[in-house]
Amino acid sequence: MSAEIHSGHTAHDGRGDMAHGDMGHGEITLSGYLTGFVLSVFLTAVPFYLVMSGALGDKQVTALVVMAFAAVQIVVHMIYFLHMNTTSEGGWTMMALIFTIVMVAIAMTGSLWVMHHLNVNMMPAHQMGTMQ
Amino acid sequence: MSINVNPVQTGQPLFYVVDEHDHAEGGSTMLGFWIYLMSDCLIFAILFATYGVLGGNYAAGPAPKDLFDLSLVAVNTSMLLMSSITYGFAMLSMQRSRIAATQFWLAITGLFGLAFVGIELSEFRHMIHEGATPQRSAFLSSFFTLVGTHGLHVSFGLVWLVTLMTQVWRFGLIEANKRRLMCLSMFWHFLDVVWIGVFTFVYLLGMLR
């Protein structure tokens, strides 16, 4: 009975089976891990060097460059270490990721924006006096 | 899978699936674990936002420049990065069903993880000795909460790693253990991704402030 159900399932549910068997992981290869590792060593070392040596001079520029490196490194880790792709689990891991990124973006920008305005508008009284 | 419409036997059509849809054991574990990681990501996002809001409130206390030692953070970061690649080697060995090699790389990963937690704890101890306790200022409260939460995750990852090494030692690389190792792999690499955020926003940008 159960064997019957099972064979029936695999026979006409090949697509579902593939999504289940994929385990949310793409191909795990040595070259993939090594590429990810070399890239992330580079993407880590450069920001540390820039901040520790102050090579760029301007702090604002350094901050922007460092943040750009972090963003790229996060993507590198996602692809080479977490094996993210658009097809694993029938695309649901990607959907969950996109949803999370949207939530994180709302929470982060919202908090920073609102609290920054609070800080500006709720200046202590003695500073308000100097402004007027 | 088919909807049983059998009006002959009962006289009433059935509008639901009679046979339970067949799920392979652990077939949905990876997606479920990924969704857990995403919820964990939200926790860290909120802690990052808190740090972003409070990170400049020193209350006339020590600022990042007075406290952080970037070369120590660089060493710590390399520990975590090395543990990521050695966990990758463990996964490759697991794929080839080599138990000894898997255990070896898992052990190396554990040692790197232990070094990371050790260095972080010594950094915390040093800061607290200097009077930079979590109670000192809003900056330090949010700093210890964010970095401490990450360290706690790594510590629990280490407990999990030892548990799985025991599992593999006792039962070998059975399907269930492979699945568990894959979950821990995602967890471990996820923590590395969070650490990118920590060393960039807390340490590097903190030194630039």
Boltz contact constraints between the chains, C-beta under 6 A:
constraints:
  - contact:
      token1: [A, 9]
      token2: [B, 22]
      max_distance: 6.0
  - contact:
      token1: [A, 20]
      token2: [B, 24]
      max_distance: 6.0
  - contact:
      token1: [A, 20]
      token2: [B, 27]
      max_distance: 6.0
  - contact:
      token1: [A, 23]
      token2: [B, 30]
      max_distance: 6.0
  - contact:
      token1: [A, 24]
      token2: [B, 30]
      max_distance: 6.0
  - contact:
      token1: [A, 24]
      token2: [B, 34]
      max_distance: 6.0
  - contact:
      token1: [A, 28]
      token2: [B, 91]
      max_distance: 6.0
  - contact:
      token1: [A, 28]
      token2: [B, 95]
      max_distance: 6.0
  - contact:
      token1: [A, 30]
      token2: [B, 92]
      max_distance: 6.0
  - contact:
      token1: [A, 33]
      token2: [B, 88]
      max_distance: 6.0
  - contact:
      token1: [A, 37]
      token2: [B, 85]
      max_distance: 6.0
  - contact:
      token1: [A, 44]
      token2: [B, 77]
      max_distance: 6.0
  - contact:
      token1: [A, 47]
      token2: [B, 204]
      max_distance: 6.0
  - contact:
      token1: [A, 48]
      token2: [B, 74]
      max_distance: 6.0
  - contact:
      token1: [A, 51]
      token2: [B, 204]
      max_distance: 6.0
  - contact:
      token1: [A, 51]
      token2: [B, 207]
      max_distance: 6.0
  - contact:
      token1: [A, 52]
      token2: [B, 70]
      max_distance: 6.0
  - contact:
      token1: [A, 59]
      token2: [B, 208]
      max_distance: 6.0
  - contact:
      token1: [A, 62]
      token2: [B, 208]
      max_distance: 6.0
  - contact:
      token1: [A, 63]
      token2: [B, 205]
      max_distance: 6.0
  - contact:
      token1: [A, 63]
      token2: [B, 208]
      max_distance: 6.0
  - contact:
      token1: [A, 66]
      token2: [B, 200]
      max_distance: 6.0
  - contact:
      token1: [A, 66]
      token2: [B, 204]
      max_distance: 6.0
  - contact:
      token1: [A, 70]
      token2: [B, 196]
      max_distance: 6.0
  - contact:
      token1: [A, 70]
      token2: [B, 200]
      max_distance: 6.0
  - contact:
      token1: [A, 73]
      token2: [B, 196]
      max_distance: 6.0
  - contact:
      token1: [A, 74]
      token2: [B, 193]
      max_distance: 6.0
  - contact:
      token1: [A, 74]
      token2: [B, 196]
      max_distance: 6.0
  - contact:
      token1: [A, 77]
      token2: [B, 193]
      max_distance: 6.0
  - contact:
      token1: [A, 81]
      token2: [B, 84]
      max_distance: 6.0
  - contact:
      token1: [A, 81]
      token2: [B, 189]
      max_distance: 6.0
  - contact:
      token1: [A, 82]
      token2: [B, 189]
      max_distance: 6.0
  - contact:
      token1: [A, 89]
      token2: [B, 31]
      max_distance: 6.0
  - contact:
      token1: [A, 92]
      token2: [B, 31]
      max_distance: 6.0
  - contact:
      token1: [A, 93]
      token2: [B, 34]
      max_distance: 6.0
  - contact:
      token1: [A, 96]
      token2: [B, 35]
      max_distance: 6.0
  - contact:
      token1: [A, 96]
      token2: [B, 38]
      max_distance: 6.0
  - contact:
      token1: [A, 100]
      token2: [B, 38]
      max_distance: 6.0
  - contact:
      token1: [A, 100]
      token2: [B, 41]
      max_distance: 6.0
  - contact:
      token1: [A, 104]
      token2: [B, 45]
      max_distance: 6.0
  - contact:
      token1: [A, 107]
      token2: [B, 45]
      max_distance: 6.0
  - contact:
      token1: [A, 107]
      token2: [B, 49]
      max_distance: 6.0
  - contact:
      token1: [A, 108]
      token2: [B, 49]
      max_distance: 6.0
  - contact:
      token1: [A, 111]
      token2: [B, 49]
      max_distance: 6.0
  - contact:
      token1: [A, 111]
      token2: [B, 53]
      max_distance: 6.0
  - contact:
      token1: [A, 112]
      token2: [B, 52]
      max_distance: 6.0
  - contact:
      token1: [A, 115]
      token2: [B, 53]
      max_distance: 6.0
